[in-house]
Amino acid sequence: MTAVNSAPSPTSFRLERRPLELVLRTVHLAARQWLTPGYVRVRLEGADLVGFDSPGSDDHIRIFFPDTAPAGIDELRQAPSREYTPLAWDAESGWLDLEFAVHGADGVAAPWAATADIGSVAGIGGPRGSAVLQGRPDAWLLAGDETAVPAMRRYAHLMDADAVGRILVEVPDADHELPITAPPGVRVTQLHRDDAASGSVLAAALDALGAADRPTGDVFCFIAAEQAIVAPGRALLQGRWGLDPSRFVVKGYWKRGAAEYHAPH
Ligand SMILES: Cc1cc2nc3c(=O)[nH]c(=O)nc-3n(C[C@H](O)[C@H](O)[C@H](O)COP(=O)(O)OP(=O)(O)OC[C@H]3O[C@@H](n4cnc5c(N)ncnc54)[C@H](O)[C@@H]3O)c2cc1C
């Protein structure tokens, strides 16, 4: 292991684990907004969303996609489902926004987000638990592909005006860039993979960071993309930066060639 270049600092933040009651809600597709040719934001609405909450920035919910309006909640539960990040919601009027990478491979969720009729019924299960960031990190590193952009947008929203750090977003090319609003001290870099495999350009960017690039103080890091990102992510954070794995997040959000991938939780 490479030596860490800064002395241990007092802890400035913690990840508080919170279990949540698992609720299955019936919703319908209310609106669709294309942000790039390969990325769409959808709004779901329904009285069941009154009271919805998602305290953790990288929370996920399970979305159920029935072919036709289900007869009841048991039938809804049988429909194919995939995991997504709640981006924004209104627990009083009952709406929830999500963002989908429309990846072009086969699948259930991405085609639904791209083409389902407005009014189509879906189900929402969860979140069933949260890791809530408490306190103020001294510095931030967020890195991900399109699937991690909703979580990165939520983390960026927690940053105060004096926050410092980096956000790395891997997208196909300039036409697919996904800007993330962040304070001036947080540099947002859009990495273009062009024809390279998803995640490979992000992995190379992480591999290029050495011990000397570790921000000073108590740094919070979130890294998520195609499953192969996990090894370079851990090698950087745990190996070269010496961070405690219980205080950062590195996750595969999907797996090349595998439908309905479940990230280990
Ligand atoms: C905790 C968590 C949170 C997530 N949040 C989001 C989110 O907010 N937005 C989002 O877009 N995704 C998110 N994902 C990823 C999403 O769950 C997967 O991409 C999911 O597999 C897509 O389902 P699908 O039905 O379209 O494709 P599937 O039926 O699961 O897969 C069909 C094929 O498509 C491929 N594939 C799946 N995803 C991609 C991709 N992104 N690029 C290229 N090929 C792909 C698979 O390898 C497979 O070959 C999240 C995943 C996790 C674990």
PDBQT file of the ligand as one rigid body, heavy atoms in Angstrom, charges set to zero:
ROOT
HETATM    1  C1  LIG A 301     -28.265   1.810  -6.312  1.00  0.00    +0.000 C 
HETATM    2  C2  LIG A 301     -28.508   2.015  -7.799  1.00  0.00    +0.000 A 
HETATM    3  C3  LIG A 301     -29.018   3.233  -8.259  1.00  0.00    +0.000 A 
HETATM    4  C4  LIG A 301     -29.201   3.438  -9.639  1.00  0.00    +0.000 A 
HETATM    5  N1  LIG A 301     -29.703   4.642 -10.074  1.00  0.00    +0.000 NA
HETATM    6  C5  LIG A 301     -29.859   4.863 -11.418  1.00  0.00    +0.000 A 
HETATM    7  C6  LIG A 301     -30.382   6.110 -11.902  1.00  0.00    +0.000 A 
HETATM    8  O1  LIG A 301     -30.798   6.984 -11.127  1.00  0.00    +0.000 OA
HETATM    9  N2  LIG A 301     -30.448   6.294 -13.253  1.00  0.00    +0.000 N 
HETATM   10  C7  LIG A 301     -30.032   5.319 -14.146  1.00  0.00    +0.000 A 
HETATM   11  O2  LIG A 301     -30.098   5.532 -15.356  1.00  0.00    +0.000 OA
HETATM   12  N3  LIG A 301     -29.571   4.116 -13.702  1.00  0.00    +0.000 NA
HETATM   13  C8  LIG A 301     -29.487   3.869 -12.378  1.00  0.00    +0.000 A 
HETATM   14  N4  LIG A 301     -29.027   2.651 -11.933  1.00  0.00    +0.000 N 
HETATM   15  C9  LIG A 301     -28.656   1.645 -12.935  1.00  0.00    +0.000 C 
HETATM   16  C10 LIG A 301     -29.858   0.852 -13.456  1.00  0.00    +0.000 C 
HETATM   17  O3  LIG A 301     -30.483   0.179 -12.380  1.00  0.00    +0.000 OA
HETATM   18  C11 LIG A 301     -29.361  -0.186 -14.496  1.00  0.00    +0.000 C 
HETATM   19  O4  LIG A 301     -28.736   0.462 -15.577  1.00  0.00    +0.000 OA
HETATM   20  C12 LIG A 301     -30.461  -1.103 -14.967  1.00  0.00    +0.000 C 
HETATM   21  O5  LIG A 301     -29.866  -2.344 -15.298  1.00  0.00    +0.000 OA
HETATM   22  C13 LIG A 301     -31.219  -0.615 -16.196  1.00  0.00    +0.000 C 
HETATM   23  O6  LIG A 301     -32.297  -1.498 -16.427  1.00  0.00    +0.000 OA
HETATM   24  P1  LIG A 301     -32.784  -1.880 -17.881  1.00  0.00    +0.000 P 
HETATM   25  O7  LIG A 301     -34.076  -2.629 -17.706  1.00  0.00    +0.000 OA
HETATM   26  O8  LIG A 301     -32.772  -0.686 -18.776  1.00  0.00    +0.000 OA
HETATM   27  O9  LIG A 301     -31.669  -2.862 -18.423  1.00  0.00    +0.000 OA
HETATM   28  P2  LIG A 301     -31.439  -4.397 -17.933  1.00  0.00    +0.000 P 
HETATM   29  O10 LIG A 301     -32.580  -5.246 -18.356  1.00  0.00    +0.000 OA
HETATM   30  O11 LIG A 301     -31.058  -4.432 -16.512  1.00  0.00    +0.000 OA
HETATM   31  O12 LIG A 301     -30.165  -4.786 -18.816  1.00  0.00    +0.000 OA
HETATM   32  C14 LIG A 301     -30.273  -5.068 -20.227  1.00  0.00    +0.000 C 
HETATM   33  C15 LIG A 301     -28.917  -4.876 -20.871  1.00  0.00    +0.000 C 
HETATM   34  O13 LIG A 301     -28.586  -3.489 -20.786  1.00  0.00    +0.000 OA
HETATM   35  C16 LIG A 301     -27.285  -3.340 -20.235  1.00  0.00    +0.000 C 
HETATM   36  N5  LIG A 301     -27.279  -2.084 -19.467  1.00  0.00    +0.000 N 
HETATM   37  C17 LIG A 301     -27.942  -1.803 -18.303  1.00  0.00    +0.000 A 
HETATM   38  N6  LIG A 301     -27.683  -0.534 -17.907  1.00  0.00    +0.000 NA
HETATM   39  C18 LIG A 301     -26.853  -0.015 -18.845  1.00  0.00    +0.000 A 
HETATM   40  C19 LIG A 301     -26.227   1.262 -19.011  1.00  0.00    +0.000 A 
HETATM   41  N7  LIG A 301     -26.425   2.274 -18.157  1.00  0.00    +0.000 N 
HETATM   42  N8  LIG A 301     -25.427   1.453 -20.100  1.00  0.00    +0.000 NA
HETATM   43  C20 LIG A 301     -25.228   0.466 -21.003  1.00  0.00    +0.000 A 
HETATM   44  N9  LIG A 301     -25.801  -0.770 -20.906  1.00  0.00    +0.000 NA
HETATM   45  C21 LIG A 301     -26.591  -0.988 -19.835  1.00  0.00    +0.000 A 
HETATM   46  C22 LIG A 301     -27.087  -4.575 -19.357  1.00  0.00    +0.000 C 
HETATM   47  O14 LIG A 301     -25.713  -4.865 -19.207  1.00  0.00    +0.000 OA
HETATM   48  C23 LIG A 301     -27.793  -5.638 -20.170  1.00  0.00    +0.000 C 
HETATM   49  O15 LIG A 301     -26.941  -6.169 -21.172  1.00  0.00    +0.000 OA
HETATM   50  C24 LIG A 301     -28.872   2.408 -10.565  1.00  0.00    +0.000 A 
HETATM   51  C25 LIG A 301     -28.390   1.181 -10.085  1.00  0.00    +0.000 A 
HETATM   52  C26 LIG A 301     -28.203   0.985  -8.722  1.00  0.00    +0.000 A 
HETATM   53  C27 LIG A 301     -27.668  -0.346  -8.249  1.00  0.00    +0.000 C 
ENDROOT
TORSDOF 0
